């Protein structure tokens, strides 16, 4: 394998009141399109700092996306080797 591939991620953050949701969308030549979701809620007793909610929701969306990629990789390995994948290092 020689060459360069480009995968693009786009994060969309939506704030409604004290709740923030995020979608992390991955696009690539062979990756198709995957979407990870995350959210954060600011408690009434907490100071409302929107940047913190954005960071938490985005991090959770990227975490969801990374788990989907690991799951897909495990399925591809199993299809190629015809052996179960027990553990993938994160």
Secondary structure, DSSP 8 states (H G I E B T S, - for coil): --S---EEEEEEEEEETTEEEEEEEEEETTTEEEEEEEEEE--TTS---HHHHHHHHHHHHHHHHHHHHHHHHHHHHHHHHSS-------
